[in-house]
Amino acid sequence: MPAYNPVELILAKRSGQALDADQIGYFIDNYMTGNIPDYQMSALLMAVCFKGLNDAETAALTEAYLASGQTLAFPEVPPVGDKHSTGGVGDKISLMLAPILASLGMRVPMISGRGLGHTGGTLDKLEAIPGFRTQFGLREFQQLVEKHGCALVGQSEELVPADKRIYALRDVTATVESPGLITASIMSKKIAEGARHLAIDLKVGSGAFMPDLDRAHELARLLVQTGANFGQKVRVLFSNMNSPLGLAVGNGLEMIEAIEYLKGNPLRDTAILTTELCSQLLLSSGMAKDADDAIAQIDAAVKSGQALRKLEEIIIAQGGDAQVLEDYSRLGSARHKLPILAESAGYVHSIDARAIGYALVRVKAGRMKVTDALDYGAGALLMPKVGTKLEVGEPIGEIHCNDLVAGNEAVKLVRAAYSIRPESCPPEDLLLGSL
């Protein structure tokens, strides 16, 4: 690989020029070896945020991320699939989807992340289970998947380490929301883990990173194209994040909701989204002949108890306390349960889901920094969706907390996130299309 001047590459990108694969590879490789410092990488990331990456640059960045570490490979049979969410409030879909698909015979090597800011993280929900281990070496991860059909883990130092290091830099330099950077980050991990089939839940709305469908479609096109470049089948589902998903927001509470789903007690919105994402993967992999067949398999996996048994198997395999399936107190507790009551009558016209996520950071249900401690018993149960009719004094939900002062602050902030007006308002669709 030829040598380049990092300053000239930053200038070229800042002026809107496209960088070729050698230039991008050089920058990433030299950043990882310490020859390019954080401040120059930050400058390039900011230039990318302003000028964007074309398809070829996005593919080259994905390739450079992959080349920075090791990759996994599984046999073609049984199929290997995974799901990724772009992040939301109350999004616990992975907790149901992974055991359902694994119980049906798909291999699911799921590498997940932690919550930050207003969004929750699958790893944090799983770590509400006492003893549950999420950090494994790459080969140990592969062995878990081969033996149990599924593993839910965090990103290791061996797998696309360039993405892990650069993502941390993006987070503190306000360079997260770039379609090309998002695509390379998501796709490099999913390709490296060996998933041949990928369903992406691309969230749109007040609790999502994508505020509108136009920007979401741009990102979706990049994700599908990049996957195709590496032989991966990618399906993108657009879902509404103007309301928190399900009832529970908070790590232990969301884990309870997921367990109840697998016991046959799903909520309407989580059932719709879980079924659709599972169906997309069963169809992509050829495990279902049509949508009706996919839905029948998913329903049978839950009703027979085999999906719940698979979750139990995964918990035990990863060192967790499987007694949480019957004793929810092991997932964390809250001394205080504070009601959130409507102060006016009318219909819910909008919900600031992002504000709800940030409000719950106050009771340690989420974090602002990766190093922040979590309270696994803290969170909220929130009932209304857009279009719901409320009377004065009717419950919007309740805050679960161990800090009464912070809990009362969260009550006020969550109540203010609901816009209630006298005129009626129709409910919003959860599914907004697909690609």
Secondary structure per residue as TSV (DSSP state, phi and psi in degrees):
chain	resnum	aa	ss	phi	psi
A	1	M	-	360.0	129.2
A	2	P	-	-67.2	159.2
A	3	A	-	-88.5	144.4
A	4	Y	-	-130.0	160.7
A	5	N	-	-89.8	115.3
A	6	P	H	-55.4	-37.1
A	7	V	H	-62.8	-41.0
A	8	E	H	-65.6	-35.7
A	9	L	H	-68.3	-39.1
A	10	I	H	-63.8	-44.8
A	11	L	H	-60.8	-42.3
A	12	A	H	-61.3	-44.9
A	13	K	H	-68.7	-39.3
A	14	R	H	-62.4	-31.7
A	15	S	T	-86.2	0.8
A	16	G	T	96.0	6.0
A	17	Q	-	-77.4	149.3
A	18	A	-	-83.2	139.1
A	19	L	-	-93.8	144.4
A	20	D	-	-88.6	175.3
A	21	A	H	-61.9	-38.4
A	22	D	H	-64.0	-42.1
A	23	Q	H	-65.5	-44.2
A	24	I	H	-65.6	-43.4
A	25	G	H	-61.2	-41.4
A	26	Y	H	-61.1	-45.4
A	27	F	H	-64.5	-45.4
A	28	I	H	-66.9	-45.9
A	29	D	H	-61.1	-43.3
A	30	N	H	-75.2	-25.5
A	31	Y	H	-67.1	-42.5
A	32	M	H	-68.8	-28.5
A	33	T	T	-88.7	-2.7
A	34	G	T	90.7	1.9
A	35	N	S	-77.4	-22.9
A	36	I	S	-113.9	123.0
A	37	P	-	-80.1	169.2
A	38	D	H	-55.6	-39.0
A	39	Y	H	-67.9	-31.2
A	40	Q	H	-76.1	-37.9
A	41	M	H	-63.2	-39.9
A	42	S	H	-60.8	-40.4
A	43	A	H	-64.6	-41.4
A	44	L	H	-66.0	-42.1
A	45	L	H	-60.5	-41.0
A	46	M	H	-67.2	-39.1
A	47	A	H	-61.7	-40.0
A	48	V	H	-64.2	-40.4
A	49	C	H	-61.2	-37.4
A	50	F	H	-81.3	-36.3
A	51	K	H	-104.8	-16.5
A	52	G	-	79.7	172.1
A	53	L	-	-122.7	136.3
A	54	N	-	-81.5	179.2
A	55	D	H	-59.6	-43.1
A	56	A	H	-65.7	-40.7
A	57	E	H	-65.3	-40.0
A	58	T	H	-63.4	-43.0
A	59	A	H	-63.8	-39.6
A	60	A	H	-67.1	-39.3
A	61	L	H	-66.9	-40.6
A	62	T	H	-59.4	-44.5
A	63	E	H	-63.7	-40.2
A	64	A	H	-65.5	-39.0
A	65	Y	H	-61.6	-46.5
A	66	L	H	-60.4	-41.3
A	67	A	H	-69.0	-15.1
A	68	S	T	-77.4	-10.6
A	69	G	S	-148.6	-160.2
A	70	Q	B	-95.9	167.6
A	71	T	-	-133.4	159.5
A	72	L	-	-106.7	152.9
A	73	A	-	-139.5	132.5
A	74	F	-	-116.1	156.7
A	75	P	-	-59.2	155.3
A	76	E	S	-64.6	-28.0
A	77	V	S	-122.1	129.7
A	78	P	S	-71.2	163.0
A	79	P	-	-59.7	151.0
A	80	V	B	-114.3	121.1
A	81	G	E	-138.0	162.2
A	82	D	E	-153.4	167.1
A	83	K	E	-130.3	144.5
A	84	H	E	-130.8	138.8
A	85	S	E	-112.7	141.7
A	86	T	-	-80.0	1.7
A	87	G	-	103.2	135.9
A	88	G	-	-159.8	-165.3
A	89	V	S	-111.0	119.5
A	90	G	S	80.5	18.8
A	91	D	-	-86.9	101.3
A	92	K	-	-117.8	23.9
A	93	I	H	-61.1	-38.1
A	94	S	H	-59.0	-31.7
A	95	L	H	-66.9	-25.5
A	96	M	H	-96.6	-42.5
A	97	L	H	-61.7	-46.8
A	98	A	H	-60.3	-51.4
A	99	P	H	-67.4	-31.2
A	100	I	H	-62.1	-51.5
A	101	L	H	-65.8	-41.4
A	102	A	H	-63.9	-36.5
A	103	S	H	-68.5	-21.6
A	104	L	T	-89.7	-3.7
A	105	G	T	109.1	-1.0
A	106	M	-	-82.1	144.4
A	107	R	B	-84.6	130.4
A	108	V	E	-127.0	91.6
A	109	P	E	-88.1	89.2
A	110	M	E	-97.9	112.0
A	111	I	E	-98.8	118.3
A	112	S	E	-117.3	175.0
A	113	G	-	-123.9	179.9
A	114	R	-	-100.6	158.5
A	115	G	-	-74.7	149.7
A	116	L	B	-152.4	135.6
A	117	G	T	68.0	-127.1
A	118	H	T	-87.4	-9.7
A	119	T	B	-101.2	147.0
A	120	G	-	-89.1	166.2
A	121	G	-	-128.1	139.1
A	122	T	H	-60.0	-39.2
A	123	L	H	-60.9	-39.9
A	124	D	H	-64.7	-38.7
A	125	K	H	-65.0	-44.2
A	126	L	H	-65.1	-35.3
A	127	E	T	-76.3	-3.8
A	128	A	T	-68.6	-19.9
A	129	I	S	-78.7	119.1
A	130	P	T	-54.7	130.9
A	131	G	T	83.3	-9.9
A	132	F	-	-64.8	124.7
A	133	R	-	-100.6	131.1
A	134	T	-	-116.2	-8.1
A	135	Q	-	-107.0	119.1
A	136	F	-	-138.2	151.5
A	137	G	-	-68.2	162.3
A	138	L	H	-61.1	-44.7
A	139	R	H	-70.0	-35.8
A	140	E	H	-64.6	-39.7
A	141	F	H	-59.9	-46.9
A	142	Q	H	-61.0	-41.2
A	143	Q	H	-64.3	-38.5
A	144	L	H	-60.7	-45.8
A	145	V	H	-63.9	-44.0
A	146	E	H	-65.7	-35.5
A	147	K	H	-82.5	-39.8
A	148	H	H	-111.5	-6.2
A	149	G	S	84.1	-8.0
A	150	C	E	-164.0	147.3
A	151	A	E	-148.1	141.7
A	152	L	E	-118.2	106.3
A	153	V	E	-135.4	169.6
A	154	G	E	-90.7	166.4
A	155	Q	-	-68.8	131.0
A	156	S	-	-92.0	169.0
A	157	E	T	-68.6	-19.5
A	158	E	T	-83.4	-24.0
A	159	L	B	-101.1	118.7
A	160	V	-	34.2	60.3
A	161	P	H	-60.9	-27.1
A	162	A	H	-62.7	-41.6
A	163	D	H	-62.7	-44.1
A	164	K	H	-60.0	-44.1
A	165	R	H	-72.1	-41.4
A	166	I	H	-73.7	-33.5
A	167	Y	H	-61.5	-41.9
A	168	A	H	-60.1	-36.3
A	169	L	H	-71.2	-40.5
A	170	R	H	-60.1	-38.9
A	171	D	H	-62.0	-34.4
A	172	V	H	-99.8	2.8
A	173	T	T	-120.3	14.7
A	174	A	T	56.3	40.7
A	175	T	-	-123.2	30.5
A	176	V	-	-76.4	-43.9
A	177	E	-	-88.1	60.0
A	178	S	-	-118.5	123.1
A	179	P	H	-54.0	-43.0
A	180	G	H	-65.7	-42.6
A	181	L	H	-68.1	-39.6
A	182	I	H	-62.0	-45.8
A	183	T	H	-61.3	-48.8
A	184	A	H	-61.6	-38.3
A	185	S	H	-65.8	-50.0
A	186	I	H	-64.6	-52.6
A	187	M	H	-70.5	-33.8
A	188	S	H	-62.6	-41.9
A	189	K	H	-66.8	-43.7
A	190	K	H	-70.8	-33.4
A	191	I	H	-71.8	-43.1
A	192	A	H	-64.9	-31.9
A	193	E	T	-77.2	-8.0
A	194	G	T	94.2	7.0
A	195	A	-	-71.8	125.3
A	196	R	S	-94.4	-18.0
A	197	H	E	-127.2	130.3
A	198	L	E	-135.6	127.9
A	199	A	E	-109.1	127.4
A	200	I	E	-112.5	123.7
A	201	D	E	-91.8	98.3
A	202	L	E	-95.4	107.3
A	203	K	E	-86.6	143.1
A	204	V	E	-132.1	132.6
A	205	G	S	133.9	-163.0
A	206	S	T	-68.1	-23.4
A	207	G	T	-105.0	14.5
A	208	A	S	-117.0	165.1
A	209	F	S	-75.7	-23.9
A	210	M	B	-97.9	113.1
A	211	P	-	-77.6	-23.0
A	212	D	S	-146.6	164.4
A	213	L	H	-68.1	-31.3
A	214	D	H	-60.5	-48.4
A	215	R	H	-67.2	-34.7
A	216	A	H	-65.2	-38.9
A	217	H	H	-65.4	-37.0
A	218	E	H	-61.3	-46.4
A	219	L	H	-65.4	-42.1
A	220	A	H	-60.5	-42.8
A	221	R	H	-60.7	-42.1
A	222	L	H	-64.2	-40.9
A	223	L	H	-63.7	-45.9
A	224	V	H	-65.2	-44.0
A	225	Q	H	-65.4	-42.8
A	226	T	H	-65.3	-41.0
A	227	G	H	-59.5	-44.5
A	228	A	H	-61.1	-35.8
A	229	N	H	-61.1	-25.3
A	230	F	T	-112.7	17.6
A	231	G	T	74.2	25.3
A	232	Q	-	-110.1	135.4
A	233	K	E	-87.7	118.1
A	234	V	E	-118.3	129.0
A	235	R	E	-119.5	134.8
A	236	V	E	-115.4	128.9
A	237	L	E	-112.5	128.7
A	238	F	E	-92.4	124.5
A	239	S	E	-127.4	152.5
A	240	N	E	-81.5	123.7
A	241	M	-	-117.6	36.3
A	242	N	S	-83.5	-14.6
A	243	S	S	-127.0	143.2
A	244	P	-	-55.7	147.1
A	245	L	S	-86.1	129.7
A	246	G	S	75.7	-153.3
A	247	L	S	-104.9	-40.2
A	248	A	E	-94.3	139.7
A	249	V	E	-130.3	118.2
A	250	G	S	134.4	149.0
A	251	N	H	-65.9	-57.5
A	252	G	H	-64.5	-40.2
A	253	L	H	-63.4	-39.4
A	254	E	H	-69.8	-34.2
A	255	M	H	-63.9	-40.7
A	256	I	H	-60.8	-45.2
A	257	E	H	-60.9	-39.2
A	258	A	H	-66.7	-42.1
A	259	I	H	-63.4	-42.9
A	260	E	H	-61.6	-37.6
A	261	Y	H	-57.7	-48.6
A	262	L	H	-71.8	-13.8
A	263	K	T	-87.2	1.1
A	264	G	T	96.2	19.8
A	265	N	-	-122.6	62.7
A	266	P	-	-78.1	155.2
A	267	L	-	-89.4	157.0
A	268	R	H	-60.1	-48.8
A	269	D	H	-72.0	-39.0
A	270	T	H	-67.4	-33.2
A	271	A	H	-66.5	-43.3
A	272	I	H	-60.4	-48.4
A	273	L	H	-72.2	-42.8
A	274	T	H	-62.1	-45.2
A	275	T	H	-62.5	-42.5
A	276	E	H	-66.8	-43.9
A	277	L	H	-67.8	-42.3
A	278	C	H	-60.8	-43.2
A	279	S	H	-60.5	-42.6
A	280	Q	H	-59.7	-40.1
A	281	L	H	-73.8	-37.8
A	282	L	H	-65.1	-37.5
A	283	L	H	-72.9	-43.7
A	284	S	H	-60.6	-38.6
A	285	S	T	-84.9	-8.3
A	286	G	T	81.8	8.1
A	287	M	S	-77.0	-14.8
A	288	A	-	-129.0	141.7
A	289	K	S	-83.2	-25.2
A	290	D	S	-159.9	178.1
A	291	A	H	-63.1	-38.9
A	292	D	H	-63.8	-40.8
A	293	D	H	-63.6	-42.2
A	294	A	H	-61.0	-47.0
A	295	I	H	-63.3	-40.2
A	296	A	H	-62.8	-41.2
A	297	Q	H	-64.8	-42.6
A	298	I	H	-63.6	-46.9
A	299	D	H	-60.4	-42.2
A	300	A	H	-65.6	-37.4
A	301	A	H	-62.1	-36.6
A	302	V	H	-79.5	-48.7
A	303	K	H	-65.4	-32.5
A	304	S	T	-77.6	-14.7
A	305	G	S	87.4	-0.9
A	306	Q	H	-69.4	-31.2
A	307	A	H	-69.0	-39.5
A	308	L	H	-65.9	-40.0
A	309	R	H	-64.4	-35.7
A	310	K	H	-66.4	-40.7
A	311	L	H	-60.4	-43.0
A	312	E	H	-59.5	-42.9
A	313	E	H	-61.4	-42.6
A	314	I	H	-65.4	-44.2
A	315	I	H	-58.5	-47.4
A	316	I	H	-65.0	-42.4
A	317	A	H	-63.1	-29.5
A	318	Q	T	-102.0	20.4
A	319	G	T	83.0	10.6
A	320	G	-	-88.0	166.9
A	321	D	-	-88.5	103.0
A	322	A	G	-69.9	-10.4
A	323	Q	G	-65.6	-14.6
A	324	V	G	-61.3	-22.6
A	325	L	G	-64.6	-22.9
A	326	E	T	-116.1	-28.1
A	327	D	-	-114.9	92.2
A	328	Y	G	-69.3	-16.5
A	329	S	G	-64.7	-21.5
A	330	R	G	-70.5	-12.9
A	331	L	G	-88.3	3.8
A	332	G	-	116.0	152.0
A	333	S	-	-135.4	161.6
A	334	A	-	-130.6	128.9
A	335	R	S	-69.3	-29.5
A	336	H	E	-120.9	136.6
A	337	K	E	-125.8	104.1
A	338	L	E	-102.4	123.0
A	339	P	E	-70.2	145.3
A	340	I	E	-112.9	112.6
A	341	L	E	-112.5	142.4
A	342	A	-	-67.2	133.4
A	343	E	S	-94.5	-7.0
A	344	S	S	-145.9	158.5
A	345	A	-	-91.9	151.1
A	346	G	E	149.2	-157.6
A	347	Y	E	-114.2	143.7
A	348	V	E	-74.6	113.4
A	349	H	E	-92.6	-31.4
A	350	S	E	-157.3	155.6
A	351	I	E	-131.6	127.2
A	352	D	-	-87.2	85.5
A	353	A	H	-63.1	-34.0
A	354	R	H	-62.4	-42.6
A	355	A	H	-63.3	-35.1
A	356	I	H	-63.9	-45.6
A	357	G	H	-57.1	-45.8
A	358	Y	H	-68.6	-34.9
A	359	A	H	-61.3	-37.7
A	360	L	H	-77.3	-14.4
A	361	V	H	-61.4	-31.4
A	362	R	T	-62.9	-30.3
A	363	V	T	-99.2	13.1
A	364	K	T	69.5	27.3
A	365	A	S	-81.6	-15.3
A	366	G	S	-142.6	-176.9
A	367	R	-	-138.4	153.6
A	368	M	S	-97.3	-27.9
A	369	K	S	-124.2	150.4
A	370	V	T	-58.0	-28.8
A	371	T	T	-83.5	-5.9
A	372	D	-	-65.2	140.0
A	373	A	-	-78.6	147.2
A	374	L	-	-108.6	150.2
A	375	D	-	-107.1	106.8
A	376	Y	T	-67.7	-19.8
A	377	G	T	-87.0	-8.4
A	378	A	-	-86.3	155.1
A	379	G	E	154.2	-151.6
A	380	A	E	-151.1	151.8
A	381	L	E	-110.9	120.7
A	382	L	E	-127.4	120.8
A	383	M	-	-93.6	-45.5
A	384	P	-	-71.9	148.1
A	385	K	-	-115.7	172.1
A	386	V	T	-57.8	129.6
A	387	G	T	101.4	-12.8
A	388	T	-	-70.6	139.0
A	389	K	E	-92.2	134.7
A	390	L	E	-128.2	146.9
A	391	E	-	-102.8	162.4
A	392	V	T	-59.8	130.4
A	393	G	T	84.1	-3.4
A	394	E	-	-75.1	143.4
A	395	P	E	-67.7	131.0
A	396	I	E	-84.6	-32.8
A	397	G	E	164.8	-155.3
A	398	E	E	-150.9	148.0
A	399	I	E	-94.8	132.5
A	400	H	E	-105.2	125.2
A	401	C	E	-156.5	163.8
A	402	N	S	-112.8	-3.9
A	403	D	-	-117.5	107.3
A	404	L	H	-64.9	-40.1
A	405	V	H	-64.1	-48.8
A	406	A	H	-63.8	-35.5
A	407	G	H	-64.0	-42.5
A	408	N	H	-66.4	-35.2
A	409	E	H	-64.1	-42.0
A	410	A	H	-64.5	-37.7
A	411	V	H	-56.2	-48.3
A	412	K	H	-63.1	-42.8
A	413	L	H	-69.0	-39.8
A	414	V	H	-68.5	-42.5
A	415	R	H	-58.7	-40.9
A	416	A	H	-68.7	-18.4
A	417	A	T	-75.4	-12.6
A	418	Y	E	-100.0	118.6
A	419	S	E	-92.9	111.3
A	420	I	E	-112.7	123.7
A	421	R	E	-128.3	157.7
A	422	P	S	-66.1	-36.3
A	423	E	S	-74.6	146.1
A	424	S	-	-65.5	156.6
A	425	C	-	-142.9	127.9
A	426	P	-	-72.8	151.6
A	427	P	-	-66.1	155.1
A	428	E	-	-96.8	150.5
A	429	D	-	-70.3	143.5
A	430	L	S	-81.8	-42.1
A	431	L	E	-95.2	127.9
A	432	L	E	-112.9	7.0
A	433	G	E	128.4	-178.7
A	434	S	E	-153.0	167.3
A	435	L	-	-139.4	360.0
